[in-house]
């Protein structure tokens, strides 16, 4: 490292980090204590747009930076966790649980109560991965940084999994959202972790219950603030999601989400990526009446 951590800028490997960027790194580490070192490094890379020429995150370089900052007393990292061997790949299982099931038809009243069950343990992780990998239009992908996953269950006519939900770290910069909030770049860097992205939402194709999707989104809005704060020490005040242009986003509208406009078609973080993406509709849902004021630092 080419400079002390308390100076205005720090040179590390191929990049010089400004004082504001280092402050953001310290805030992420302090406020997201539930993340592993790998997840912290991925989150920091996304927020600072620290990428390789092909678009991949510089996770290993970032882990080295975090370790160096810890050695200099600038921050305290979580304890090391046992993980999968380097190079291990995440595959999508194919079991009978992921095969088409008998149709479930009826009204909300016929299947209630609805529950969102946090995914815990190996069996539930494998089931979530299989259902999303086989039945979601965008398939399964390992999210970077903070994330929570839920299995959606109904109680009648018998307990049954009917869908999957994932929430994860927010988009670093989206012009329509940022205009709607009205925050500065500096405030966005400070408050971005109070925004959570609904990055996967699946109602299984054999489930045909009108209004089920909007009911699940309503429950998600009630439960995510508590669950996210419990996991990561930050209470979110805004949900966001991106909807493909080919889809109407009907369930989000029915659940009173607000449509803000379109992305520019480059993905969530990827001004450096070369692969072109199609624009998506941006929807947000305030988790507090004064969400925008809080994100602007006015409350």
PEMO-V614202 format. One line per field, one symbol per residue. psi: psi as a letter, one per 30 degrees, with the letter a starting at -180 (. if undefined). A space follows every 50 residues. Layout:
# PEMO-V614202
psi=???
This chain:
# PEMO-V614202
psi=kgllfglfkkkkcgkkkleeeeeeeeeeeefhfflleeeeeeeeeeeghj llefflkieeeeeeeeeeeefggfljlllklkalkkfkkjljljlffflk lkkjlaleeffllkkjjkkkleeeeeeeeeeeeffkegakkkkkaklkkk kkklflflkkkfakkkkaklkekjeeeeeeeglleeeeeefefgkkkifk jkkkfgjijkgeeeeeeeeefefeeeeeeeefgkjlfkkllkkkffkfge eeefgglkkfallgggleghffkfkklkllkkkljkfkeheeeeffgf.
